[in-house]
Amino acid sequence: MKKIGFLSFGHWTPSPQSQTRSAGDTLLQSIDLAVAAEELGADGAYFRVHHFARQLASPFPLLAAVGARTSRIEIGTAVIDMRYENPLYMAEDAGSADLIARGRLQLGISRGSPEQVIDGWRYFGYNPPEGQSDADMGRRHAEVFLEILKGEGFAEPNPRPMFPNPPGLLRLEPHSAGLRERIWWGAGSNATAVWAAKLGMNLQSSTLKDDETGEAFHIQQAKQIRAYREAWKEAGHQREPRVSVSRSIFALVNDRDRSYFGYGNEGQDKIGFIDENTRAIFGRSYAAEPDALIEELKKDEAIAEADTLLLTVPNQLGVEYNAHVIESIMKYIAPALGWR
């Protein structure tokens, strides 16, 4: 069995060819797609966070709205860039959204990715301490966030408060018990995956990672997952970790599918540089008739290693078509691969 969800970047553009022509379209359609995915039996609705872009940004209003409109599906992010976050305020927002969703939040966080602007986190008021990088700052914000989510008191109460306080040091409210165990780290390298395991975070491994061995993307990603699980075991955590991978997968079951994705030029990994020093490998997309697609996916070692698969959806094609994309995987692909 494998959990299957969707991952939306929430792109929008005023182009007449787009079904999402405004930020409002993207937000409202994201809610509708989550409702549709739940009705189809999917397990998760996940959203990417990018700043300074015509994409989804501030995640917690959306997560809360999805939580209020659904009852079963997991609701998450993949990922929130922690360089931009005040971890204390974020803990309050996350606690609120998780309580609205009745404990279904699955928050993916990370140190971030290439951006639309130069050092965008500076505009949000954050600067790395002297001698540290922005990645160090993002990881430090994550560590503070994880500590706050434990729900332990840390703040000295006012002896003359406006409202009566419980005894002892105060914690942030609202606190949602169990959310700490539902935090995921989006790891771009083997080392950060091991770091996440030591801190007790679940692992999100997307369609991009550092090219550390020159092997095919799915092989490198599978090795990353195995290194993460070994580090988790060595850390002595008492629960089983979760691991997700993201893929663009399209079952070509009608002429519309074939017109959109039957061009056959996305079947290879790609190499690029996400900054001046980091060579990265980008995983391939999958698009084929169901029988051929099943055989291709059987060879993907990282999908086999993961317990959760996030389907990256082309949100600008609209809710109806994206629900069809999800349904096609659930109906034609998942049972044949033992995912259902």
Secondary structure as UniProt FT lines:
FT   STRAND          3..8
FT   TURN            16..17
FT   HELIX           23..40
FT   STRAND          44..47
FT   HELIX           60..69
FT   STRAND          74..81
FT   HELIX           82..84
FT   HELIX           87..100
FT   TURN            101..102
FT   STRAND          105..110
FT   TURN            118..119
FT   HELIX           120..124
FT   TURN            130..131
FT   HELIX           134..149
FT   TURN            177..178
FT   HELIX           179..182
FT   STRAND          183..186
FT   HELIX           190..198
FT   TURN            199..200
FT   STRAND          202..205
FT   STRAND          208..210
FT   HELIX           217..235
FT   STRAND          243..247
FT   STRAND          249..251
FT   HELIX           255..261
FT   TURN            262..263
FT   STRAND          270..273
FT   STRAND          279..282
FT   STRAND          286..288
FT   HELIX           290..298
FT   HELIX           301..305
FT   STRAND          308..312
FT   HELIX           315..317
FT   HELIX           319..328
FT   HELIX           329..333
FT   TURN            334..338
//
